[in-house]
Amino acid sequence: MRNSLLLLRATLLLGTLAAFNLEGPKAEAALLIGNTRGNNVVTFSERTGQFLGDFIAPGSGGLVDPDDLTFGPDGNLYVSSGKTAASSAILRFNAKTGQFIDVFASGGGLFRPYGSAFGPDGNLYVSSFLSDQILRYDGTTGAFLDVFAAGNGLAGGLNGPNDLLFGSDGSLYVTTQGSIAVNGTATFPGLPSQVLRFDIATKNSTVFIEQPSPSPDSFGFVSFLGLAFGPRGDLFVSDFANDIRRYDLSTASLVDTLSTNYTNTIPSSNFVGNLTFGASNLLYTVGFDNSPTGGELGAILRYDSTTGAPLPSLGNAGPIFVPTNDKLLRPIGIAYLPTSVPEPASILGFLVLGALGLFAELKRERKPAE
């Protein structure tokens, strides 16, 4: 009787293992989203769009307004944080667990960090939005090094620096909003929103992309925000005011424009955040409804990066991958995480150990008495 019960238990365990394909469950890729109204970072399945929960809990390590998410050369996640000069910092988190590690970089005049990137010199570059500067920090210790660049209040200058991205040639690309920082506030004197390119050896900059015509679905302005290189080397630039524009990196000419007006209103009631590329070179961005009744609730949009075609999930239209929901609270930052955390491999391990234990017990039961 006991042997029969043991065999039954072993059979059930083997059936469960078979459901895991005997190879263990494959870790699922995820999209990390920075909620500027939730002061947290949440995860969604890159395959199904399912909400997976908090990756970084609200306020962890003092997290406030996480606009930018950057993976460092050490494999950790670096997140911009802070509204005031006193609270502005780059926080470091474990990229596997989401646990807070430390305040990696702060000081040097940092005021409202909007973008960050590790350069070919190993240092961390951070855009200080409300001081119109790019600050440089030691990429290993986080110590402040210098002011790499500063705005001059003139067209073509570092006016409202936003996202940062290094090219394969070592050049630093920066989006500017066109605003001027005055006493910790951003004023809009009508300067153009542009993409600048810096030579990090000389610190000299040129205007790489001039301000384009506003999106026909916008409120009549342009506010460049996110930067990402596509699989063919083209530069994708998101416009907070609407649309994603794709540029040829060798000529800076416009290749394509992707509509981001997922609320289908004119002018669009949704604004747009940063960009990231996921598996199979799919392009993702986030947006949020800024209408009086929208509550700044967000959505995730998906596109074919080659054709620019919108790729909605089942039951949705246009580019909507994850429809508007209360887990996305004025999302701006977005990053692709190849494997979700925590991985379910531990479950498989317990099942395997349980099965081995049962078979060992069966062996003992069957062993003839000495």
Secondary structure as GFF3:
##gff-version 3
##sequence-region A 1 370
A	DSSP	alpha_helix	2	19	.	.	.	ID=ss1
A	DSSP	beta_strand	30	35	.	.	.	ID=ss2
A	DSSP	beta_strand	40	45	.	.	.	ID=ss3
A	DSSP	beta_strand	51	56	.	.	.	ID=ss4
A	DSSP	three_ten_helix	60	62	.	.	.	ID=ss5
A	DSSP	beta_strand	69	71	.	.	.	ID=ss6
A	DSSP	beta_strand	77	81	.	.	.	ID=ss7
A	DSSP	beta_strand	89	93	.	.	.	ID=ss8
A	DSSP	beta_strand	100	106	.	.	.	ID=ss9
A	DSSP	beta_strand	113	118	.	.	.	ID=ss10
A	DSSP	beta_strand	124	128	.	.	.	ID=ss11
A	DSSP	three_ten_helix	129	131	.	.	.	ID=ss12
A	DSSP	beta_strand	133	137	.	.	.	ID=ss13
A	DSSP	beta_strand	144	150	.	.	.	ID=ss14
A	DSSP	beta_strand	161	166	.	.	.	ID=ss15
A	DSSP	beta_strand	172	176	.	.	.	ID=ss16
A	DSSP	beta_strand	180	182	.	.	.	ID=ss17
A	DSSP	beta_strand	185	187	.	.	.	ID=ss18
A	DSSP	beta_strand	195	198	.	.	.	ID=ss19
A	DSSP	beta_strand	205	209	.	.	.	ID=ss20
A	DSSP	beta_strand	224	229	.	.	.	ID=ss21
A	DSSP	beta_strand	235	239	.	.	.	ID=ss22
A	DSSP	beta_strand	244	247	.	.	.	ID=ss23
A	DSSP	beta_strand	254	258	.	.	.	ID=ss24
A	DSSP	beta_strand	270	277	.	.	.	ID=ss25
A	DSSP	three_ten_helix	279	281	.	.	.	ID=ss26
A	DSSP	beta_strand	282	289	.	.	.	ID=ss27
A	DSSP	beta_strand	297	304	.	.	.	ID=ss28
A	DSSP	beta_strand	320	329	.	.	.	ID=ss29
A	DSSP	beta_strand	331	337	.	.	.	ID=ss30
A	DSSP	alpha_helix	345	366	.	.	.	ID=ss31
###
